[in-house]
Amino acid sequence: FTVGSFDSAWYLAVTRDEINDEVSTAKYSLAHNNTAAVVNTSHANRSSSSNAYVIVDADVSGGNARLKATGTSVVNSVSFYRIALGDNTSAGTTGNVTNVINSDVDSASESVDSWAKSSYRAAKYYISVNNDSKTEITNLEALVVHDGSDAFITTYGFTNTGSNDLINLTAAVDGSNVVVSATGNEPNLRVTLYRILLSDSESGSSGDNVNVVAATTVSSTATTIDSFTNSVYTGAFYVFAGYNATEGTASASEVTVVSNDDAYISTGPVISSKGTDQLEFSATQTGATVTVKAASTSGSSTTVTGYRVQMLRGSAGASTADTVLVSTTQTISGAKTFSSPIAL
């Protein structure tokens, strides 16, 4: 993308090693300062722990910020969902997602976002911070949850084009609202937020790449909260909110699931008002159906809702027909014909 379009981009990716028929999720956080770019990788969830799949880097060339990848196998394919923030971002709401812009954050703590605590339980944020005076960018992510009385926040995934993080975040319950506040480590910062909100009573909805996971009541026994068919989607990135009214505890969690010969799941980051994890997630696969389950350490009557970004990265996404010589161990099955020119 052009450097004048966005400062920051997150890529929620599903990668397939076409040679070894293995799959992985990964999240790439890219930030640029108009002349150079940096990228960090997180949320790797792999069908093979010994396979690195692709290694990414980033640069700026010809006025474009570029995400680049090198495969550890000779043929790989990637699908990704991009969230981009910066100069071309406009404030507004679509479904559960809202873009929020604060154009001037300084060293004094100030609110950058708020939402009604009676309407919503948790929020997931992707945040881009621009220090125009030094042409520096910070990317970060955050999870926020409240239990009715107090709000809790965790920040992570910092990616800096400069030498330091540009902001610090806090969260608190203020009257009827949950307020997220920022303190700038530099003056005159522009803060752009991509916010996903979840309530305790979400109704399920679906789209090409995004689904809202309807509210489900779970207990200490693993209970199905979502499912998909791996011929339709290879992998999914989830944000889940949990709340138990009896115990008065709440949580927010990121979860990734990827499917191939089996289902593979990873959890984290997590924020919980309990101080320990409220929800334990698992995934199973029967035939082509992947089932995601949750069990609650708060016991029965724990409500779970979610937001899902999903992608298909089926086999044969890239041709392997011309692949013969490789530097990594490969498994070759089926009839193969090898030929060489005849010397005359």
Secondary structure, DSSP 8 states (H G I E B T S, - for coil): -BTTT-SEEEEEEEEEETTTTEEEEEEEEEEE-SS-EEEEEEEEEES-TT---EEEEEEEETTEEEEEEEESSS-EEEEEEEEEESTT---EEETTEEEEEEEEE-SS-EEEEEEETTT-SEEEEEEEEEETTTTEEEEEEEEEEE-SS-EEEEEEEEEESSSS--EEEEEEEETTEEEEEEEESSSSEEEEEEEEEE-TT---EE-SSEEEEEEEEE-SS-EEEEEEETTT-SEEEEEEEEEETTTTEEEEEEEEEEESSSEEEEEEEEEETTSS-SEEEEEEEETTEEEEEEEETT-SSEEEEEEEEEE---TTSS--TT----SS-----S----------
